[in-house]
C-alpha cells in the first residue's frame, strides 16, 4: 500500500494533471479524495468506518468521517445515533485555512463532546507547515481532542499515522 500522501498525489494527478490545471486544480476533489484514502487505510487497519460526510442525530455539524461501534448501520447511510459513535474526524489534505476555520472546528468539537462526552474527536491533516500561524495543533485544540499531522512540510516524514492508529486503538 502506498503512503497516504503519495497515494493522494498519484490519484489527484490522474484527475487534475498539473499541466492541464497549473494554477487552480480542484480543492474539493483533493479534499474528498483525502477523506476516501484515509477511510480506506483505516478499513485496512481493521476499523469500522462510515461513508464520507455523515451526521450525528441532533447535531447540526457535517462530519468528514467517523468510527462507529461495530455492526452499526446508519439511517440512509449517513445519519448515526450518538450512542453508536466512537470517534469523529475532521480531515484536511493541507491543513487549516485560517483563524475562522480553526475556531469553528474547535467549536464543533466542543459542541459534539458537550452533549456526548463519550465521543472522541480528532483532527487529521496529511501535510501542514510547521510555522503556519493558524495551524491546528494540540496547544490550540487542547488535551481533549486528537491532533495528527501526518507530514510536516519541509521537515521530513512524520510518524503521525502511527500515532493516530495508537490513539484510535486506545480510544475505540
Biotite code that builds the C-alpha atoms (Angstrom):
import biotite.structure as struc

atoms = struc.array([
    struc.Atom([0.000, 0.000, 0.000], chain_id="A", res_id=1, res_name="UNK", atom_name="CA", element="C"),
    struc.Atom([1.366, 3.428, -0.934], chain_id="A", res_id=2, res_name="UNK", atom_name="CA", element="C"),
    struc.Atom([1.857, 6.070, 1.715], chain_id="A", res_id=3, res_name="UNK", atom_name="CA", element="C"),
    struc.Atom([-1.181, 8.297, 2.167], chain_id="A", res_id=4, res_name="UNK", atom_name="CA", element="C"),
    struc.Atom([0.351, 11.405, 0.670], chain_id="A", res_id=5, res_name="UNK", atom_name="CA", element="C"),
    struc.Atom([1.817, 9.541, -2.302], chain_id="A", res_id=6, res_name="UNK", atom_name="CA", element="C"),
    struc.Atom([-1.487, 7.812, -2.986], chain_id="A", res_id=7, res_name="UNK", atom_name="CA", element="C"),
    struc.Atom([-3.451, 11.074, -2.825], chain_id="A", res_id=8, res_name="UNK", atom_name="CA", element="C"),
    struc.Atom([-0.924, 12.851, -5.069], chain_id="A", res_id=9, res_name="UNK", atom_name="CA", element="C"),
    struc.Atom([-0.999, 9.980, -7.615], chain_id="A", res_id=10, res_name="UNK", atom_name="CA", element="C"),
    struc.Atom([-4.787, 9.873, -7.907], chain_id="A", res_id=11, res_name="UNK", atom_name="CA", element="C"),
    struc.Atom([-5.102, 13.663, -7.860], chain_id="A", res_id=12, res_name="UNK", atom_name="CA", element="C"),
    struc.Atom([-2.619, 13.931, -10.729], chain_id="A", res_id=13, res_name="UNK", atom_name="CA", element="C"),
    struc.Atom([-4.749, 11.470, -12.738], chain_id="A", res_id=14, res_name="UNK", atom_name="CA", element="C"),
    struc.Atom([-7.855, 13.616, -12.264], chain_id="A", res_id=15, res_name="UNK", atom_name="CA", element="C"),
    struc.Atom([-6.289, 17.069, -12.480], chain_id="A", res_id=16, res_name="UNK", atom_name="CA", element="C"),
    struc.Atom([-2.831, 16.958, -14.102], chain_id="A", res_id=17, res_name="UNK", atom_name="CA", element="C"),
    struc.Atom([-0.597, 19.934, -13.284], chain_id="A", res_id=18, res_name="UNK", atom_name="CA", element="C"),
    struc.Atom([-0.013, 20.590, -16.986], chain_id="A", res_id=19, res_name="UNK", atom_name="CA", element="C"),
    struc.Atom([-3.745, 20.990, -17.653], chain_id="A", res_id=20, res_name="UNK", atom_name="CA", element="C"),
    struc.Atom([-4.539, 22.763, -14.371], chain_id="A", res_id=21, res_name="UNK", atom_name="CA", element="C"),
    struc.Atom([-1.347, 24.639, -13.442], chain_id="A", res_id=22, res_name="UNK", atom_name="CA", element="C"),
    struc.Atom([-2.920, 27.186, -11.092], chain_id="A", res_id=23, res_name="UNK", atom_name="CA", element="C"),
    struc.Atom([-6.304, 26.058, -9.844], chain_id="A", res_id=24, res_name="UNK", atom_name="CA", element="C"),
    struc.Atom([-6.567, 22.311, -9.733], chain_id="A", res_id=25, res_name="UNK", atom_name="CA", element="C"),
    struc.Atom([-9.625, 21.197, -7.782], chain_id="A", res_id=26, res_name="UNK", atom_name="CA", element="C"),
    struc.Atom([-9.507, 21.619, -3.992], chain_id="A", res_id=27, res_name="UNK", atom_name="CA", element="C"),
    struc.Atom([-12.892, 19.941, -3.466], chain_id="A", res_id=28, res_name="UNK", atom_name="CA", element="C"),
    struc.Atom([-11.688, 16.830, -5.279], chain_id="A", res_id=29, res_name="UNK", atom_name="CA", element="C"),
    struc.Atom([-8.433, 16.739, -3.291], chain_id="A", res_id=30, res_name="UNK", atom_name="CA", element="C"),
    struc.Atom([-10.396, 17.080, -0.025], chain_id="A", res_id=31, res_name="UNK", atom_name="CA", element="C"),
    struc.Atom([-12.856, 14.332, -0.938], chain_id="A", res_id=32, res_name="UNK", atom_name="CA", element="C"),
    struc.Atom([-10.022, 12.103, -2.143], chain_id="A", res_id=33, res_name="UNK", atom_name="CA", element="C"),
    struc.Atom([-8.104, 12.664, 1.110], chain_id="A", res_id=34, res_name="UNK", atom_name="CA", element="C"),
    struc.Atom([-11.066, 11.519, 3.196], chain_id="A", res_id=35, res_name="UNK", atom_name="CA", element="C"),
    struc.Atom([-11.586, 8.463, 0.977], chain_id="A", res_id=36, res_name="UNK", atom_name="CA", element="C"),
    struc.Atom([-7.934, 7.420, 1.115], chain_id="A", res_id=37, res_name="UNK", atom_name="CA", element="C"),
    struc.Atom([-7.819, 7.795, 4.898], chain_id="A", res_id=38, res_name="UNK", atom_name="CA", element="C"),
    struc.Atom([-11.097, 5.856, 5.141], chain_id="A", res_id=39, res_name="UNK", atom_name="CA", element="C"),
    struc.Atom([-9.643, 3.022, 3.036], chain_id="A", res_id=40, res_name="UNK", atom_name="CA", element="C"),
    struc.Atom([-6.454, 2.930, 5.120], chain_id="A", res_id=41, res_name="UNK", atom_name="CA", element="C"),
    struc.Atom([-8.431, 2.828, 8.376], chain_id="A", res_id=42, res_name="UNK", atom_name="CA", element="C"),
    struc.Atom([-10.550, -0.024, 6.997], chain_id="A", res_id=43, res_name="UNK", atom_name="CA", element="C"),
    struc.Atom([-7.343, -1.834, 6.033], chain_id="A", res_id=44, res_name="UNK", atom_name="CA", element="C"),
    struc.Atom([-6.239, -1.474, 9.690], chain_id="A", res_id=45, res_name="UNK", atom_name="CA", element="C"),
    struc.Atom([-9.498, -3.136, 10.817], chain_id="A", res_id=46, res_name="UNK", atom_name="CA", element="C"),
    struc.Atom([-11.509, -0.119, 11.963], chain_id="A", res_id=47, res_name="UNK", atom_name="CA", element="C"),
    struc.Atom([-15.188, 0.135, 11.036], chain_id="A", res_id=48, res_name="UNK", atom_name="CA", element="C"),
    struc.Atom([-15.634, 3.467, 9.249], chain_id="A", res_id=49, res_name="UNK", atom_name="CA", element="C"),
    struc.Atom([-18.531, 5.479, 7.907], chain_id="A", res_id=50, res_name="UNK", atom_name="CA", element="C"),
    struc.Atom([-19.070, 6.887, 4.474], chain_id="A", res_id=51, res_name="UNK", atom_name="CA", element="C"),
    struc.Atom([-17.775, 10.408, 3.866], chain_id="A", res_id=52, res_name="UNK", atom_name="CA", element="C"),
    struc.Atom([-19.836, 13.437, 5.005], chain_id="A", res_id=53, res_name="UNK", atom_name="CA", element="C"),
    struc.Atom([-22.136, 11.979, 7.646], chain_id="A", res_id=54, res_name="UNK", atom_name="CA", element="C"),
    struc.Atom([-24.184, 13.335, 10.542], chain_id="A", res_id=55, res_name="UNK", atom_name="CA", element="C"),
    struc.Atom([-24.996, 12.538, 14.146], chain_id="A", res_id=56, res_name="UNK", atom_name="CA", element="C"),
    struc.Atom([-28.659, 12.812, 15.123], chain_id="A", res_id=57, res_name="UNK", atom_name="CA", element="C"),
    struc.Atom([-29.321, 16.111, 16.895], chain_id="A", res_id=58, res_name="UNK", atom_name="CA", element="C"),
    struc.Atom([-26.008, 17.756, 15.942], chain_id="A", res_id=59, res_name="UNK", atom_name="CA", element="C"),
    struc.Atom([-26.047, 20.243, 13.040], chain_id="A", res_id=60, res_name="UNK", atom_name="CA", element="C"),
    struc.Atom([-22.422, 19.504, 12.106], chain_id="A", res_id=61, res_name="UNK", atom_name="CA", element="C"),
    struc.Atom([-21.269, 17.643, 8.996], chain_id="A", res_id=62, res_name="UNK", atom_name="CA", element="C"),
    struc.Atom([-18.673, 15.025, 9.938], chain_id="A", res_id=63, res_name="UNK", atom_name="CA", element="C"),
    struc.Atom([-15.965, 14.167, 7.388], chain_id="A", res_id=64, res_name="UNK", atom_name="CA", element="C"),
    struc.Atom([-15.661, 10.603, 8.661], chain_id="A", res_id=65, res_name="UNK", atom_name="CA", element="C"),
    struc.Atom([-16.415, 8.660, 11.825], chain_id="A", res_id=66, res_name="UNK", atom_name="CA", element="C"),
    struc.Atom([-15.774, 5.368, 13.519], chain_id="A", res_id=67, res_name="UNK", atom_name="CA", element="C"),
    struc.Atom([-18.995, 3.786, 14.741], chain_id="A", res_id=68, res_name="UNK", atom_name="CA", element="C"),
    struc.Atom([-19.398, 0.838, 17.036], chain_id="A", res_id=69, res_name="UNK", atom_name="CA", element="C"),
    struc.Atom([-19.036, -2.394, 15.078], chain_id="A", res_id=70, res_name="UNK", atom_name="CA", element="C"),
    struc.Atom([-22.042, -3.598, 13.092], chain_id="A", res_id=71, res_name="UNK", atom_name="CA", element="C"),
    struc.Atom([-23.927, -0.280, 13.167], chain_id="A", res_id=72, res_name="UNK", atom_name="CA", element="C"),
    struc.Atom([-25.961, 0.673, 10.100], chain_id="A", res_id=73, res_name="UNK", atom_name="CA", element="C"),
    struc.Atom([-26.818, 4.387, 9.955], chain_id="A", res_id=74, res_name="UNK", atom_name="CA", element="C"),
    struc.Atom([-30.142, 5.661, 8.635], chain_id="A", res_id=75, res_name="UNK", atom_name="CA", element="C"),
    struc.Atom([-29.848, 6.144, 4.863], chain_id="A", res_id=76, res_name="UNK", atom_name="CA", element="C"),
    struc.Atom([-26.110, 5.507, 5.216], chain_id="A", res_id=77, res_name="UNK", atom_name="CA", element="C"),
    struc.Atom([-25.421, 8.946, 6.716], chain_id="A", res_id=78, res_name="UNK", atom_name="CA", element="C"),
    struc.Atom([-27.314, 9.524, 9.996], chain_id="A", res_id=79, res_name="UNK", atom_name="CA", element="C"),
    struc.Atom([-25.887, 7.937, 13.137], chain_id="A", res_id=80, res_name="UNK", atom_name="CA", element="C"),
    struc.Atom([-27.354, 7.776, 16.628], chain_id="A", res_id=81, res_name="UNK", atom_name="CA", element="C"),
    struc.Atom([-24.952, 9.484, 19.057], chain_id="A", res_id=82, res_name="UNK", atom_name="CA", element="C"),
    struc.Atom([-24.621, 6.379, 21.212], chain_id="A", res_id=83, res_name="UNK", atom_name="CA", element="C"),
    struc.Atom([-23.340, 4.445, 18.174], chain_id="A", res_id=84, res_name="UNK", atom_name="CA", element="C"),
    struc.Atom([-20.392, 6.802, 17.528], chain_id="A", res_id=85, res_name="UNK", atom_name="CA", element="C"),
    struc.Atom([-16.893, 6.321, 18.959], chain_id="A", res_id=86, res_name="UNK", atom_name="CA", element="C"),
    struc.Atom([-14.725, 8.846, 17.049], chain_id="A", res_id=87, res_name="UNK", atom_name="CA", element="C"),
    struc.Atom([-15.375, 11.735, 14.662], chain_id="A", res_id=88, res_name="UNK", atom_name="CA", element="C"),
    struc.Atom([-12.789, 13.163, 12.280], chain_id="A", res_id=89, res_name="UNK", atom_name="CA", element="C"),
    struc.Atom([-12.148, 16.477, 10.602], chain_id="A", res_id=90, res_name="UNK", atom_name="CA", element="C"),
    struc.Atom([-9.755, 15.681, 7.748], chain_id="A", res_id=91, res_name="UNK", atom_name="CA", element="C"),
    struc.Atom([-7.729, 18.030, 5.550], chain_id="A", res_id=92, res_name="UNK", atom_name="CA", element="C"),
    struc.Atom([-5.093, 17.451, 2.922], chain_id="A", res_id=93, res_name="UNK", atom_name="CA", element="C"),
    struc.Atom([-3.049, 20.581, 3.508], chain_id="A", res_id=94, res_name="UNK", atom_name="CA", element="C"),
    struc.Atom([-4.159, 21.840, 6.858], chain_id="A", res_id=95, res_name="UNK", atom_name="CA", element="C"),
    struc.Atom([-6.348, 24.616, 8.106], chain_id="A", res_id=96, res_name="UNK", atom_name="CA", element="C"),
    struc.Atom([-7.331, 27.673, 6.084], chain_id="A", res_id=97, res_name="UNK", atom_name="CA", element="C"),
    struc.Atom([-7.368, 30.468, 8.625], chain_id="A", res_id=98, res_name="UNK", atom_name="CA", element="C"),
    struc.Atom([-8.392, 31.737, 12.021], chain_id="A", res_id=99, res_name="UNK", atom_name="CA", element="C"),
    struc.Atom([-12.172, 31.475, 11.491], chain_id="A", res_id=100, res_name="UNK", atom_name="CA", element="C"),
    struc.Atom([-11.975, 27.889, 10.218], chain_id="A", res_id=101, res_name="UNK", atom_name="CA", element="C"),
    struc.Atom([-9.752, 26.922, 13.141], chain_id="A", res_id=102, res_name="UNK", atom_name="CA", element="C"),
    struc.Atom([-12.115, 28.474, 15.683], chain_id="A", res_id=103, res_name="UNK", atom_name="CA", element="C"),
    struc.Atom([-15.147, 26.876, 14.005], chain_id="A", res_id=104, res_name="UNK", atom_name="CA", element="C"),
    struc.Atom([-13.518, 23.435, 14.185], chain_id="A", res_id=105, res_name="UNK", atom_name="CA", element="C"),
    struc.Atom([-12.838, 23.807, 17.903], chain_id="A", res_id=106, res_name="UNK", atom_name="CA", element="C"),
    struc.Atom([-16.436, 24.960, 18.471], chain_id="A", res_id=107, res_name="UNK", atom_name="CA", element="C"),
    struc.Atom([-17.772, 21.936, 16.558], chain_id="A", res_id=108, res_name="UNK", atom_name="CA", element="C"),
    struc.Atom([-15.638, 19.522, 18.577], chain_id="A", res_id=109, res_name="UNK", atom_name="CA", element="C"),
    struc.Atom([-16.735, 21.207, 21.815], chain_id="A", res_id=110, res_name="UNK", atom_name="CA", element="C"),
    struc.Atom([-20.397, 21.041, 20.741], chain_id="A", res_id=111, res_name="UNK", atom_name="CA", element="C"),
    struc.Atom([-20.105, 17.328, 19.988], chain_id="A", res_id=112, res_name="UNK", atom_name="CA", element="C"),
    struc.Atom([-18.398, 16.450, 23.275], chain_id="A", res_id=113, res_name="UNK", atom_name="CA", element="C"),
    struc.Atom([-20.545, 18.775, 25.416], chain_id="A", res_id=114, res_name="UNK", atom_name="CA", element="C"),
    struc.Atom([-23.642, 16.776, 24.599], chain_id="A", res_id=115, res_name="UNK", atom_name="CA", element="C"),
    struc.Atom([-21.932, 13.383, 24.137], chain_id="A", res_id=116, res_name="UNK", atom_name="CA", element="C"),
    struc.Atom([-18.778, 13.201, 26.263], chain_id="A", res_id=117, res_name="UNK", atom_name="CA", element="C"),
    struc.Atom([-18.055, 9.611, 25.189], chain_id="A", res_id=118, res_name="UNK", atom_name="CA", element="C"),
    struc.Atom([-17.419, 10.632, 21.562], chain_id="A", res_id=119, res_name="UNK", atom_name="CA", element="C"),
    struc.Atom([-13.765, 11.363, 20.794], chain_id="A", res_id=120, res_name="UNK", atom_name="CA", element="C"),
    struc.Atom([-12.839, 13.996, 18.205], chain_id="A", res_id=121, res_name="UNK", atom_name="CA", element="C"),
    struc.Atom([-9.724, 14.079, 16.036], chain_id="A", res_id=122, res_name="UNK", atom_name="CA", element="C"),
    struc.Atom([-8.273, 16.483, 13.502], chain_id="A", res_id=123, res_name="UNK", atom_name="CA", element="C"),
    struc.Atom([-6.112, 14.841, 10.826], chain_id="A", res_id=124, res_name="UNK", atom_name="CA", element="C"),
    struc.Atom([-4.114, 16.654, 8.167], chain_id="A", res_id=125, res_name="UNK", atom_name="CA", element="C"),
    struc.Atom([-1.914, 14.960, 5.610], chain_id="A", res_id=126, res_name="UNK", atom_name="CA", element="C"),
    struc.Atom([0.517, 17.881, 5.340], chain_id="A", res_id=127, res_name="UNK", atom_name="CA", element="C"),
    struc.Atom([0.989, 21.145, 7.210], chain_id="A", res_id=128, res_name="UNK", atom_name="CA", element="C"),
    struc.Atom([3.543, 23.930, 7.515], chain_id="A", res_id=129, res_name="UNK", atom_name="CA", element="C"),
    struc.Atom([5.113, 23.884, 10.965], chain_id="A", res_id=130, res_name="UNK", atom_name="CA", element="C"),
    struc.Atom([5.330, 27.683, 11.028], chain_id="A", res_id=131, res_name="UNK", atom_name="CA", element="C"),
    struc.Atom([1.771, 28.420, 9.812], chain_id="A", res_id=132, res_name="UNK", atom_name="CA", element="C"),
    struc.Atom([0.145, 30.945, 12.133], chain_id="A", res_id=133, res_name="UNK", atom_name="CA", element="C"),
    struc.Atom([-3.304, 29.285, 12.095], chain_id="A", res_id=134, res_name="UNK", atom_name="CA", element="C"),
    struc.Atom([-2.248, 25.633, 12.105], chain_id="A", res_id=135, res_name="UNK", atom_name="CA", element="C"),
    struc.Atom([-4.307, 23.348, 14.287], chain_id="A", res_id=136, res_name="UNK", atom_name="CA", element="C"),
    struc.Atom([-2.160, 21.810, 16.974], chain_id="A", res_id=137, res_name="UNK", atom_name="CA", element="C"),
    struc.Atom([-2.675, 20.293, 20.445], chain_id="A", res_id=138, res_name="UNK", atom_name="CA", element="C"),
    struc.Atom([-1.878, 23.628, 22.075], chain_id="A", res_id=139, res_name="UNK", atom_name="CA", element="C"),
    struc.Atom([-4.820, 25.271, 20.285], chain_id="A", res_id=140, res_name="UNK", atom_name="CA", element="C"),
    struc.Atom([-7.360, 22.429, 20.493], chain_id="A", res_id=141, res_name="UNK", atom_name="CA", element="C"),
    struc.Atom([-6.421, 21.334, 23.983], chain_id="A", res_id=142, res_name="UNK", atom_name="CA", element="C"),
    struc.Atom([-5.845, 17.926, 25.555], chain_id="A", res_id=143, res_name="UNK", atom_name="CA", element="C"),
    struc.Atom([-9.358, 16.559, 24.992], chain_id="A", res_id=144, res_name="UNK", atom_name="CA", element="C"),
    struc.Atom([-9.021, 16.272, 21.211], chain_id="A", res_id=145, res_name="UNK", atom_name="CA", element="C"),
    struc.Atom([-6.641, 14.310, 18.999], chain_id="A", res_id=146, res_name="UNK", atom_name="CA", element="C"),
    struc.Atom([-4.466, 16.259, 16.558], chain_id="A", res_id=147, res_name="UNK", atom_name="CA", element="C"),
    struc.Atom([-2.499, 14.322, 13.946], chain_id="A", res_id=148, res_name="UNK", atom_name="CA", element="C"),
    struc.Atom([-0.255, 15.849, 11.291], chain_id="A", res_id=149, res_name="UNK", atom_name="CA", element="C"),
    struc.Atom([0.917, 13.058, 9.031], chain_id="A", res_id=150, res_name="UNK", atom_name="CA", element="C"),
    struc.Atom([3.674, 15.087, 7.330], chain_id="A", res_id=151, res_name="UNK", atom_name="CA", element="C"),
    struc.Atom([5.263, 18.433, 8.174], chain_id="A", res_id=152, res_name="UNK", atom_name="CA", element="C"),
    struc.Atom([6.091, 20.360, 5.010], chain_id="A", res_id=153, res_name="UNK", atom_name="CA", element="C"),
    struc.Atom([9.872, 20.700, 4.516], chain_id="A", res_id=154, res_name="UNK", atom_name="CA", element="C"),
    struc.Atom([10.620, 18.765, 7.696], chain_id="A", res_id=155, res_name="UNK", atom_name="CA", element="C"),
    struc.Atom([10.806, 15.175, 6.501], chain_id="A", res_id=156, res_name="UNK", atom_name="CA", element="C"),
    struc.Atom([8.430, 12.330, 7.289], chain_id="A", res_id=157, res_name="UNK", atom_name="CA", element="C"),
    struc.Atom([6.300, 12.476, 10.405], chain_id="A", res_id=158, res_name="UNK", atom_name="CA", element="C"),
    struc.Atom([5.084, 9.425, 12.246], chain_id="A", res_id=159, res_name="UNK", atom_name="CA", element="C"),
    struc.Atom([1.610, 10.888, 12.549], chain_id="A", res_id=160, res_name="UNK", atom_name="CA", element="C"),
    struc.Atom([-0.132, 7.871, 11.025], chain_id="A", res_id=161, res_name="UNK", atom_name="CA", element="C"),
    struc.Atom([1.330, 5.531, 13.641], chain_id="A", res_id=162, res_name="UNK", atom_name="CA", element="C"),
    struc.Atom([0.369, 7.984, 16.392], chain_id="A", res_id=163, res_name="UNK", atom_name="CA", element="C"),
    struc.Atom([-3.178, 8.165, 15.022], chain_id="A", res_id=164, res_name="UNK", atom_name="CA", element="C"),
    struc.Atom([-3.501, 4.381, 14.938], chain_id="A", res_id=165, res_name="UNK", atom_name="CA", element="C"),
    struc.Atom([-2.200, 4.059, 18.506], chain_id="A", res_id=166, res_name="UNK", atom_name="CA", element="C"),
    struc.Atom([-4.641, 6.748, 19.691], chain_id="A", res_id=167, res_name="UNK", atom_name="CA", element="C"),
    struc.Atom([-7.542, 5.017, 17.928], chain_id="A", res_id=168, res_name="UNK", atom_name="CA", element="C"),
    struc.Atom([-6.675, 1.640, 19.401], chain_id="A", res_id=169, res_name="UNK", atom_name="CA", element="C"),
    struc.Atom([-6.679, 3.210, 22.887], chain_id="A", res_id=170, res_name="UNK", atom_name="CA", element="C"),
    struc.Atom([-9.905, 5.091, 22.177], chain_id="A", res_id=171, res_name="UNK", atom_name="CA", element="C"),
    struc.Atom([-12.139, 2.628, 20.364], chain_id="A", res_id=172, res_name="UNK", atom_name="CA", element="C"),
])
